[in-house]
Amino acid sequence: MGRVSKRLPTPPGRTAPADATGLLARGLAAGLVAVVAGYLAMGLTAALGLWAAGAADLPGGSGAFVAVLAAVVVMATGGQVGLSGEAGSLAGTQAELTAMPLTVTLVGALVTGSLFLRPLRHHAVARVRDLLALAVPTVVLWLAALGGVSALARHDFPISLGGGSAEETGDLGDLFKDLLDAAQPSVGFTTHVGPTLFYGLLWILGVLVIALLVSRRTPLPTRLVRHHQIVRPAASALLLLVLAYVAVGLVIGLVVAATKGHAAETFAVLLLGLPNVSWLALVVGIGGSYDGKVDGPFGLPMPQILDSVLRGGDGRELKTVDLSSLAAYDERAWWLLPIAAVLVLGAAFVAATRSPARIKPWQHALHLGIGFAVTMLVITPLTHVEARFGLSILGIGDLEALGGEVVLRPHIWKTVGLALLWGLVAGFLGGLLAGRVRRRGEVETPPAADVRTP
């Protein structure tokens, strides 16, 4: 008789050795899908926004459009794009730009984060090596793609001073124009690769961590499961809060585009900087503030009330942007306060209903207060805007038509402190309101049996 070979069963409590090669291959495939889809989503959103803004007509044709598109994507991932000018020895230029097109950022984060989590949806518990097998290839591929996009984000544009009669410009103005025409002035941009890759690394790591925190159904490693019921309800509710502000801003923007004219400019703002405006409304609505100014021909395209506040008074002084200063130009700005109260309380109620019934109202307050403070610590700096451009002739002056400054700096720690207070109050009230709603972890007590003596 031949020998019969039997495979011994795996002892209880142990698992068979995982196929490391197969795990790595699946991680690479999933990471590639997440990275490609994320960049395609960002590229499409940025391209539509730039097209609406008129960037398709830039001098230089399709090459210039591709370069600007790449620069917008780089900036959306936290990269640094530097401006530069050249006007020979006759003139000096100064240019600076600090801003994030947050619509592009948000779209890329949502697509990349959701696809990163997709391979884990059928797991009961995620092992640490499963997460690393997904995260490491995603991060490496993301940085490689960012390096490629950064190489495309560079271009130079010639500066045209245009014509003008002697009566309009004067003899001195004509002399300056002739000198600059001879110098062939230009302005361009390029990517600072080192800082871009560093901030891009922080960006993708932040997206992956936030995706794990806000997902209520994605499994966690065994050691982290106990934190699931503490962190995830508040984190997911606060994500809904910031997305709700974007949704409200989108509706308002569509109404403005349909009724007020300038539809192309409005769509450009929606496709490039909608969260910049929406999250500013959240910051101001809870009592936060900004310092800023607008000086020169450049400005903020939307909303008009913000541009009016920043241009008021002396153009060289910083103005405070808060509820009172906005309401001074338009009393409807006071609505930002009750809107914030309703939406933050709604987020607190959602967080409480998603938490186990054993969590007390004071615990809800603590969870939401800390969560809201951390959320504002993340999103408030993203709304920072700083742009400058200046051109001087022979070091003795500026041409006003080619110089300008836009500054909008948030008071970060003031906003974080206010968010903590709002979260504590709203979290406590949300916990009280949720006490009337049946939640996970509650067990109904069966009615007492009707016992009768025969």
Contacts in CASP RR format, 6 or more apart in sequence:
PFRMAT RR
TARGET T0000
AUTHOR 0000-0000-0000
METHOD contacts of the structure
MODEL  1
MGRVSKRLPTPPGRTAPADATGLLARGLAAGLVAVVAGYLAMGLTAALGL
WAAGAADLPGGSGAFVAVLAAVVVMATGGQVGLSGEAGSLAGTQAELTAM
PLTVTLVGALVTGSLFLRPLRHHAVARVRDLLALAVPTVVLWLAALGGVS
ALARHDFPISLGGGSAEETGDLGDLFKDLLDAAQPSVGFTTHVGPTLFYG
LLWILGVLVIALLVSRRTPLPTRLVRHHQIVRPAASALLLLVLAYVAVGL
VIGLVVAATKGHAAETFAVLLLGLPNVSWLALVVGIGGSYDGKVDGPFGL
PMPQILDSVLRGGDGRELKTVDLSSLAAYDERAWWLLPIAAVLVLGAAFV
AATRSPARIKPWQHALHLGIGFAVTMLVITPLTHVEARFGLSILGIGDLE
ALGGEVVLRPHIWKTVGLALLWGLVAGFLGGLLAGRVRRRGEVETPPAAD
VRTP
10 16 0 8 1.000
18 129 0 8 1.000
23 129 0 8 1.000
23 130 0 8 1.000
23 133 0 8 1.000
24 133 0 8 1.000
24 137 0 8 1.000
26 119 0 8 1.000
26 133 0 8 1.000
27 119 0 8 1.000
27 133 0 8 1.000
27 134 0 8 1.000
27 137 0 8 1.000
27 138 0 8 1.000
28 137 0 8 1.000
28 141 0 8 1.000
30 115 0 8 1.000
30 116 0 8 1.000
30 118 0 8 1.000
30 119 0 8 1.000
30 134 0 8 1.000
30 137 0 8 1.000
30 138 0 8 1.000
31 115 0 8 1.000
31 116 0 8 1.000
31 134 0 8 1.000
31 137 0 8 1.000
31 138 0 8 1.000
31 141 0 8 1.000
32 137 0 8 1.000
32 141 0 8 1.000
33 115 0 8 1.000
34 111 0 8 1.000
34 112 0 8 1.000
34 113 0 8 1.000
34 115 0 8 1.000
34 116 0 8 1.000
34 138 0 8 1.000
35 112 0 8 1.000
35 138 0 8 1.000
35 141 0 8 1.000
35 142 0 8 1.000
35 145 0 8 1.000
36 145 0 8 1.000
37 111 0 8 1.000
37 112 0 8 1.000
37 115 0 8 1.000
38 107 0 8 1.000
38 108 0 8 1.000
38 111 0 8 1.000
38 112 0 8 1.000
38 115 0 8 1.000
39 73 0 8 1.000
39 108 0 8 1.000
39 145 0 8 1.000
39 149 0 8 1.000
41 107 0 8 1.000
41 108 0 8 1.000
41 111 0 8 1.000
42 73 0 8 1.000
42 76 0 8 1.000
42 77 0 8 1.000
42 104 0 8 1.000
42 105 0 8 1.000
42 107 0 8 1.000
42 108 0 8 1.000
43 69 0 8 1.000
43 72 0 8 1.000
43 73 0 8 1.000
43 104 0 8 1.000
45 103 0 8 1.000
45 104 0 8 1.000
45 107 0 8 1.000
45 108 0 8 1.000
45 271 0 8 1.000
46 69 0 8 1.000
46 72 0 8 1.000
46 73 0 8 1.000
46 76 0 8 1.000
46 101 0 8 1.000
46 104 0 8 1.000
46 271 0 8 1.000
46 272 0 8 1.000
47 69 0 8 1.000
48 267 0 8 1.000
48 271 0 8 1.000
49 55 0 8 1.000
49 267 0 8 1.000
49 268 0 8 1.000
49 271 0 8 1.000
49 272 0 8 1.000
50 56 0 8 1.000
50 65 0 8 1.000
50 68 0 8 1.000
50 69 0 8 1.000
50 72 0 8 1.000
50 268 0 8 1.000
50 272 0 8 1.000
52 264 0 8 1.000
52 265 0 8 1.000
52 267 0 8 1.000
52 268 0 8 1.000
52 271 0 8 1.000
53 264 0 8 1.000
53 265 0 8 1.000
53 268 0 8 1.000
53 272 0 8 1.000
54 264 0 8 1.000
54 268 0 8 1.000
55 65 0 8 1.000
55 68 0 8 1.000
55 69 0 8 1.000
56 65 0 8 1.000
58 64 0 8 1.000
58 65 0 8 1.000
58 68 0 8 1.000
58 157 0 8 1.000
59 157 0 8 1.000
59 158 0 8 1.000
60 157 0 8 1.000
63 155 0 8 1.000
64 155 0 8 1.000
64 157 0 8 1.000
66 152 0 8 1.000
67 152 0 8 1.000
67 153 0 8 1.000
67 154 0 8 1.000
67 155 0 8 1.000
67 189 0 8 1.000
68 155 0 8 1.000
70 149 0 8 1.000
70 150 0 8 1.000
70 152 0 8 1.000
70 153 0 8 1.000
71 81 0 8 1.000
71 153 0 8 1.000
71 189 0 8 1.000
71 191 0 8 1.000
72 101 0 8 1.000
72 104 0 8 1.000
72 272 0 8 1.000
73 104 0 8 1.000
73 149 0 8 1.000
73 153 0 8 1.000
74 80 0 8 1.000
74 81 0 8 1.000
74 146 0 8 1.000
74 149 0 8 1.000
74 150 0 8 1.000
74 153 0 8 1.000
74 191 0 8 1.000
74 196 0 8 1.000
75 81 0 8 1.000
75 99 0 8 1.000
75 100 0 8 1.000
75 101 0 8 1.000
76 100 0 8 1.000
76 101 0 8 1.000
76 102 0 8 1.000
76 104 0 8 1.000
76 105 0 8 1.000
76 108 0 8 1.000
77 105 0 8 1.000
77 146 0 8 1.000
77 196 0 8 1.000
77 199 0 8 1.000
77 200 0 8 1.000
77 203 0 8 1.000
77 204 0 8 1.000
78 100 0 8 1.000
78 105 0 8 1.000
78 196 0 8 1.000
78 199 0 8 1.000
78 200 0 8 1.000
78 202 0 8 1.000
78 203 0 8 1.000
79 150 0 8 1.000
79 191 0 8 1.000
79 192 0 8 1.000
79 195 0 8 1.000
79 196 0 8 1.000
79 199 0 8 1.000
79 200 0 8 1.000
80 191 0 8 1.000
80 192 0 8 1.000
80 195 0 8 1.000
80 196 0 8 1.000
80 199 0 8 1.000
81 97 0 8 1.000
81 153 0 8 1.000
81 189 0 8 1.000
81 190 0 8 1.000
81 191 0 8 1.000
81 192 0 8 1.000
82 95 0 8 1.000
82 96 0 8 1.000
82 97 0 8 1.000
82 189 0 8 1.000
82 190 0 8 1.000
82 191 0 8 1.000
82 192 0 8 1.000
83 95 0 8 1.000
83 96 0 8 1.000
83 97 0 8 1.000
83 187 0 8 1.000
83 188 0 8 1.000
83 189 0 8 1.000
83 389 0 8 1.000
84 93 0 8 1.000
84 95 0 8 1.000
84 187 0 8 1.000
84 188 0 8 1.000
84 189 0 8 1.000
84 190 0 8 1.000
85 92 0 8 1.000
85 93 0 8 1.000
85 95 0 8 1.000
85 185 0 8 1.000
85 186 0 8 1.000
85 187 0 8 1.000
85 188 0 8 1.000
86 93 0 8 1.000
86 156 0 8 1.000
86 185 0 8 1.000
86 186 0 8 1.000
86 187 0 8 1.000
87 93 0 8 1.000
87 159 0 8 1.000
87 180 0 8 1.000
87 183 0 8 1.000
87 184 0 8 1.000
87 185 0 8 1.000
87 186 0 8 1.000
87 391 0 8 1.000
88 183 0 8 1.000
88 184 0 8 1.000
88 185 0 8 1.000
89 183 0 8 1.000
90 179 0 8 1.000
90 180 0 8 1.000
90 182 0 8 1.000
90 183 0 8 1.000
90 393 0 8 1.000
90 394 0 8 1.000
91 179 0 8 1.000
91 180 0 8 1.000
91 183 0 8 1.000
91 185 0 8 1.000
91 391 0 8 1.000
91 392 0 8 1.000
91 393 0 8 1.000
91 394 0 8 1.000
91 395 0 8 1.000
92 391 0 8 1.000
92 392 0 8 1.000
92 395 0 8 1.000
93 185 0 8 1.000
93 187 0 8 1.000
93 389 0 8 1.000
93 390 0 8 1.000
93 391 0 8 1.000
93 392 0 8 1.000
94 388 0 8 1.000
94 389 0 8 1.000
94 390 0 8 1.000
94 391 0 8 1.000
95 187 0 8 1.000
95 188 0 8 1.000
95 388 0 8 1.000
95 389 0 8 1.000
95 390 0 8 1.000
96 386 0 8 1.000
96 387 0 8 1.000
96 388 0 8 1.000
96 389 0 8 1.000
97 189 0 8 1.000
97 386 0 8 1.000
97 387 0 8 1.000
97 388 0 8 1.000
98 384 0 8 1.000
98 385 0 8 1.000
98 386 0 8 1.000
98 387 0 8 1.000
99 276 0 8 1.000
99 384 0 8 1.000
99 385 0 8 1.000
99 386 0 8 1.000
99 387 0 8 1.000
100 276 0 8 1.000
100 382 0 8 1.000
101 272 0 8 1.000
101 273 0 8 1.000
101 276 0 8 1.000
102 273 0 8 1.000
102 274 0 8 1.000
102 275 0 8 1.000
102 276 0 8 1.000
102 279 0 8 1.000
102 382 0 8 1.000
102 383 0 8 1.000
103 270 0 8 1.000
103 271 0 8 1.000
103 272 0 8 1.000
103 273 0 8 1.000
103 274 0 8 1.000
103 275 0 8 1.000
104 271 0 8 1.000
104 272 0 8 1.000
104 273 0 8 1.000
105 275 0 8 1.000
105 382 0 8 1.000
106 246 0 8 1.000
106 275 0 8 1.000
108 207 0 8 1.000
109 207 0 8 1.000
109 210 0 8 1.000
112 138 0 8 1.000
112 142 0 8 1.000
112 204 0 8 1.000
112 207 0 8 1.000
113 207 0 8 1.000
113 208 0 8 1.000
113 211 0 8 1.000
114 211 0 8 1.000
116 134 0 8 1.000
116 135 0 8 1.000
116 138 0 8 1.000
116 207 0 8 1.000
116 208 0 8 1.000
116 211 0 8 1.000
117 211 0 8 1.000
117 212 0 8 1.000
117 215 0 8 1.000
117 218 0 8 1.000
119 134 0 8 1.000
120 126 0 8 1.000
120 130 0 8 1.000
120 131 0 8 1.000
120 134 0 8 1.000
120 218 0 8 1.000
120 219 0 8 1.000
121 217 0 8 1.000
121 218 0 8 1.000
123 130 0 8 1.000
123 219 0 8 1.000
124 219 0 8 1.000
125 219 0 8 1.000
125 220 0 8 1.000
125 221 0 8 1.000
125 222 0 8 1.000
125 225 0 8 1.000
126 218 0 8 1.000
126 219 0 8 1.000
126 220 0 8 1.000
126 221 0 8 1.000
127 221 0 8 1.000
128 221 0 8 1.000
131 212 0 8 1.000
131 221 0 8 1.000
135 208 0 8 1.000
138 204 0 8 1.000
138 208 0 8 1.000
139 201 0 8 1.000
139 204 0 8 1.000
139 205 0 8 1.000
139 208 0 8 1.000
142 200 0 8 1.000
142 204 0 8 1.000
143 197 0 8 1.000
143 200 0 8 1.000
143 201 0 8 1.000
143 204 0 8 1.000
146 196 0 8 1.000
146 197 0 8 1.000
146 200 0 8 1.000
147 193 0 8 1.000
147 196 0 8 1.000
147 197 0 8 1.000
150 191 0 8 1.000
150 193 0 8 1.000
150 196 0 8 1.000
150 197 0 8 1.000
151 191 0 8 1.000
153 189 0 8 1.000
153 190 0 8 1.000
153 191 0 8 1.000
154 188 0 8 1.000
154 189 0 8 1.000
154 190 0 8 1.000
154 191 0 8 1.000
155 188 0 8 1.000
155 189 0 8 1.000
156 186 0 8 1.000
156 187 0 8 1.000
156 188 0 8 1.000
157 186 0 8 1.000
157 187 0 8 1.000
157 188 0 8 1.000
158 184 0 8 1.000
158 185 0 8 1.000
158 186 0 8 1.000
159 180 0 8 1.000
159 185 0 8 1.000
159 186 0 8 1.000
159 187 0 8 1.000
159 391 0 8 1.000
159 402 0 8 1.000
161 177 0 8 1.000
161 180 0 8 1.000
161 181 0 8 1.000
161 399 0 8 1.000
161 401 0 8 1.000
161 402 0 8 1.000
162 177 0 8 1.000
163 177 0 8 1.000
166 174 0 8 1.000
169 177 0 8 1.000
176 393 0 8 1.000
176 399 0 8 1.000
179 393 0 8 1.000
179 394 0 8 1.000
180 391 0 8 1.000
180 393 0 8 1.000
185 391 0 8 1.000
187 389 0 8 1.000
210 235 0 8 1.000
210 239 0 8 1.000
211 218 0 8 1.000
212 218 0 8 1.000
212 220 0 8 1.000
213 231 0 8 1.000
213 232 0 8 1.000
213 235 0 8 1.000
214 232 0 8 1.000
214 235 0 8 1.000
214 236 0 8 1.000
214 239 0 8 1.000
215 232 0 8 1.000
215 236 0 8 1.000
216 232 0 8 1.000
216 233 0 8 1.000
216 236 0 8 1.000
216 354 0 8 1.000
220 227 0 8 1.000
220 228 0 8 1.000
229 355 0 8 1.000
229 356 0 8 1.000
229 359 0 8 1.000
230 367 0 8 1.000
231 367 0 8 1.000
232 354 0 8 1.000
233 350 0 8 1.000
233 351 0 8 1.000
233 352 0 8 1.000
233 354 0 8 1.000
233 355 0 8 1.000
233 367 0 8 1.000
234 351 0 8 1.000
234 367 0 8 1.000
234 368 0 8 1.000
234 369 0 8 1.000
234 370 0 8 1.000
234 371 0 8 1.000
235 371 0 8 1.000
236 350 0 8 1.000
236 351 0 8 1.000
236 354 0 8 1.000
237 346 0 8 1.000
237 347 0 8 1.000
237 348 0 8 1.000
237 350 0 8 1.000
237 351 0 8 1.000
237 354 0 8 1.000
237 368 0 8 1.000
238 347 0 8 1.000
238 351 0 8 1.000
238 368 0 8 1.000
238 371 0 8 1.000
238 372 0 8 1.000
238 375 0 8 1.000
240 347 0 8 1.000
240 350 0 8 1.000
241 282 0 8 1.000
241 343 0 8 1.000
241 344 0 8 1.000
241 346 0 8 1.000
241 347 0 8 1.000
241 375 0 8 1.000
242 275 0 8 1.000
242 279 0 8 1.000
242 282 0 8 1.000
242 375 0 8 1.000
242 379 0 8 1.000
244 343 0 8 1.000
244 347 0 8 1.000
245 275 0 8 1.000
245 278 0 8 1.000
245 279 0 8 1.000
245 281 0 8 1.000
245 282 0 8 1.000
245 343 0 8 1.000
246 274 0 8 1.000
246 275 0 8 1.000
246 278 0 8 1.000
246 279 0 8 1.000
248 278 0 8 1.000
248 339 0 8 1.000
249 274 0 8 1.000
249 277 0 8 1.000
249 278 0 8 1.000
249 281 0 8 1.000
250 270 0 8 1.000
250 274 0 8 1.000
253 266 0 8 1.000
253 269 0 8 1.000
253 270 0 8 1.000
254 270 0 8 1.000
256 266 0 8 1.000
256 302 0 8 1.000
257 263 0 8 1.000
257 266 0 8 1.000
257 267 0 8 1.000
257 270 0 8 1.000
260 266 0 8 1.000
265 301 0 8 1.000
265 302 0 8 1.000
266 302 0 8 1.000
268 301 0 8 1.000
269 277 0 8 1.000
269 301 0 8 1.000
269 302 0 8 1.000
275 379 0 8 1.000
275 382 0 8 1.000
276 382 0 8 1.000
276 383 0 8 1.000
276 385 0 8 1.000
277 302 0 8 1.000
277 303 0 8 1.000
277 306 0 8 1.000
279 379 0 8 1.000
279 380 0 8 1.000
279 382 0 8 1.000
279 383 0 8 1.000
280 290 0 8 1.000
280 306 0 8 1.000
280 383 0 8 1.000
281 336 0 8 1.000
281 339 0 8 1.000
282 340 0 8 1.000
282 379 0 8 1.000
283 289 0 8 1.000
283 290 0 8 1.000
283 376 0 8 1.000
283 380 0 8 1.000
283 383 0 8 1.000
283 410 0 8 1.000
283 415 0 8 1.000
284 290 0 8 1.000
284 321 0 8 1.000
284 322 0 8 1.000
284 323 0 8 1.000
284 326 0 8 1.000
284 333 0 8 1.000
284 336 0 8 1.000
285 323 0 8 1.000
285 336 0 8 1.000
285 337 0 8 1.000
285 339 0 8 1.000
285 340 0 8 1.000
286 340 0 8 1.000
286 344 0 8 1.000
286 415 0 8 1.000
286 418 0 8 1.000
286 419 0 8 1.000
286 422 0 8 1.000
287 322 0 8 1.000
287 323 0 8 1.000
287 337 0 8 1.000
287 415 0 8 1.000
287 418 0 8 1.000
288 322 0 8 1.000
288 410 0 8 1.000
288 411 0 8 1.000
288 414 0 8 1.000
288 415 0 8 1.000
288 418 0 8 1.000
289 320 0 8 1.000
289 321 0 8 1.000
289 322 0 8 1.000
289 410 0 8 1.000
289 411 0 8 1.000
289 414 0 8 1.000
289 415 0 8 1.000
290 320 0 8 1.000
290 321 0 8 1.000
290 322 0 8 1.000
290 408 0 8 1.000
290 409 0 8 1.000
290 410 0 8 1.000
290 411 0 8 1.000
291 318 0 8 1.000
291 319 0 8 1.000
291 320 0 8 1.000
291 321 0 8 1.000
291 407 0 8 1.000
291 408 0 8 1.000
291 409 0 8 1.000
291 411 0 8 1.000
292 310 0 8 1.000
292 318 0 8 1.000
292 319 0 8 1.000
292 320 0 8 1.000
292 321 0 8 1.000
292 407 0 8 1.000
292 408 0 8 1.000
292 409 0 8 1.000
293 310 0 8 1.000
293 311 0 8 1.000
293 315 0 8 1.000
293 316 0 8 1.000
293 317 0 8 1.000
293 318 0 8 1.000
293 319 0 8 1.000
293 405 0 8 1.000
293 406 0 8 1.000
293 407 0 8 1.000
294 300 0 8 1.000
294 307 0 8 1.000
294 310 0 8 1.000
294 311 0 8 1.000
294 315 0 8 1.000
294 405 0 8 1.000
294 406 0 8 1.000
294 407 0 8 1.000
295 311 0 8 1.000
295 315 0 8 1.000
295 316 0 8 1.000
295 404 0 8 1.000
295 405 0 8 1.000
295 406 0 8 1.000
296 400 0 8 1.000
296 403 0 8 1.000
296 404 0 8 1.000
296 405 0 8 1.000
297 400 0 8 1.000
297 401 0 8 1.000
297 403 0 8 1.000
297 404 0 8 1.000
298 387 0 8 1.000
298 389 0 8 1.000
298 403 0 8 1.000
298 404 0 8 1.000
298 405 0 8 1.000
298 406 0 8 1.000
299 307 0 8 1.000
299 310 0 8 1.000
299 406 0 8 1.000
300 306 0 8 1.000
300 307 0 8 1.000
300 310 0 8 1.000
300 385 0 8 1.000
300 406 0 8 1.000
300 408 0 8 1.000
301 307 0 8 1.000
305 326 0 8 1.000
305 329 0 8 1.000
305 330 0 8 1.000
305 333 0 8 1.000
306 321 0 8 1.000
306 326 0 8 1.000
308 329 0 8 1.000
309 319 0 8 1.000
309 321 0 8 1.000
309 325 0 8 1.000
309 326 0 8 1.000
309 328 0 8 1.000
309 329 0 8 1.000
310 319 0 8 1.000
310 321 0 8 1.000
310 406 0 8 1.000
310 408 0 8 1.000
312 319 0 8 1.000
313 319 0 8 1.000
318 407 0 8 1.000
319 325 0 8 1.000
321 408 0 8 1.000
323 333 0 8 1.000
323 334 0 8 1.000
323 336 0 8 1.000
323 337 0 8 1.000
326 333 0 8 1.000
326 336 0 8 1.000
327 333 0 8 1.000
327 334 0 8 1.000
340 422 0 8 1.000
344 372 0 8 1.000
344 422 0 8 1.000
344 423 0 8 1.000
344 426 0 8 1.000
345 426 0 8 1.000
345 429 0 8 1.000
345 430 0 8 1.000
346 426 0 8 1.000
346 430 0 8 1.000
347 368 0 8 1.000
347 426 0 8 1.000
348 364 0 8 1.000
348 368 0 8 1.000
348 423 0 8 1.000
348 426 0 8 1.000
348 427 0 8 1.000
348 429 0 8 1.000
348 430 0 8 1.000
348 431 0 8 1.000
349 430 0 8 1.000
349 431 0 8 1.000
349 433 0 8 1.000
349 434 0 8 1.000
351 364 0 8 1.000
351 367 0 8 1.000
351 368 0 8 1.000
351 427 0 8 1.000
351 430 0 8 1.000
352 359 0 8 1.000
352 361 0 8 1.000
352 364 0 8 1.000
352 427 0 8 1.000
352 430 0 8 1.000
352 431 0 8 1.000
352 433 0 8 1.000
352 434 0 8 1.000
352 435 0 8 1.000
352 439 0 8 1.000
353 434 0 8 1.000
353 437 0 8 1.000
353 439 0 8 1.000
354 439 0 8 1.000
354 440 0 8 1.000
355 364 0 8 1.000
355 367 0 8 1.000
355 434 0 8 1.000
355 439 0 8 1.000
355 440 0 8 1.000
356 439 0 8 1.000
356 440 0 8 1.000
356 441 0 8 1.000
357 435 0 8 1.000
357 439 0 8 1.000
357 440 0 8 1.000
357 441 0 8 1.000
357 442 0 8 1.000
358 441 0 8 1.000
359 367 0 8 1.000
359 431 0 8 1.000
361 427 0 8 1.000
361 428 0 8 1.000
361 430 0 8 1.000
361 431 0 8 1.000
361 432 0 8 1.000
362 428 0 8 1.000
364 427 0 8 1.000
364 428 0 8 1.000
364 430 0 8 1.000
364 431 0 8 1.000
364 434 0 8 1.000
365 423 0 8 1.000
365 424 0 8 1.000
365 425 0 8 1.000
365 427 0 8 1.000
365 428 0 8 1.000
365 431 0 8 1.000
366 424 0 8 1.000
367 427 0 8 1.000
368 423 0 8 1.000
368 424 0 8 1.000
368 426 0 8 1.000
368 427 0 8 1.000
369 419 0 8 1.000
369 420 0 8 1.000
369 422 0 8 1.000
369 423 0 8 1.000
369 424 0 8 1.000
369 426 0 8 1.000
369 427 0 8 1.000
370 420 0 8 1.000
371 423 0 8 1.000
372 419 0 8 1.000
372 420 0 8 1.000
372 422 0 8 1.000
372 423 0 8 1.000
372 426 0 8 1.000
373 416 0 8 1.000
373 417 0 8 1.000
373 419 0 8 1.000
373 420 0 8 1.000
373 423 0 8 1.000
375 419 0 8 1.000
376 415 0 8 1.000
376 416 0 8 1.000
376 419 0 8 1.000
377 412 0 8 1.000
377 416 0 8 1.000
380 410 0 8 1.000
380 412 0 8 1.000
380 415 0 8 1.000
380 416 0 8 1.000
381 410 0 8 1.000
381 412 0 8 1.000
383 408 0 8 1.000
383 410 0 8 1.000
384 408 0 8 1.000
384 409 0 8 1.000
384 410 0 8 1.000
385 406 0 8 1.000
385 407 0 8 1.000
385 408 0 8 1.000
386 406 0 8 1.000
386 407 0 8 1.000
386 408 0 8 1.000
386 409 0 8 1.000
387 405 0 8 1.000
387 406 0 8 1.000
387 407 0 8 1.000
388 404 0 8 1.000
388 405 0 8 1.000
388 406 0 8 1.000
389 402 0 8 1.000
389 403 0 8 1.000
389 404 0 8 1.000
389 405 0 8 1.000
390 398 0 8 1.000
390 399 0 8 1.000
390 402 0 8 1.000
390 403 0 8 1.000
390 404 0 8 1.000
391 398 0 8 1.000
391 399 0 8 1.000
391 402 0 8 1.000
391 403 0 8 1.000
392 398 0 8 1.000
392 399 0 8 1.000
393 399 0 8 1.000
END
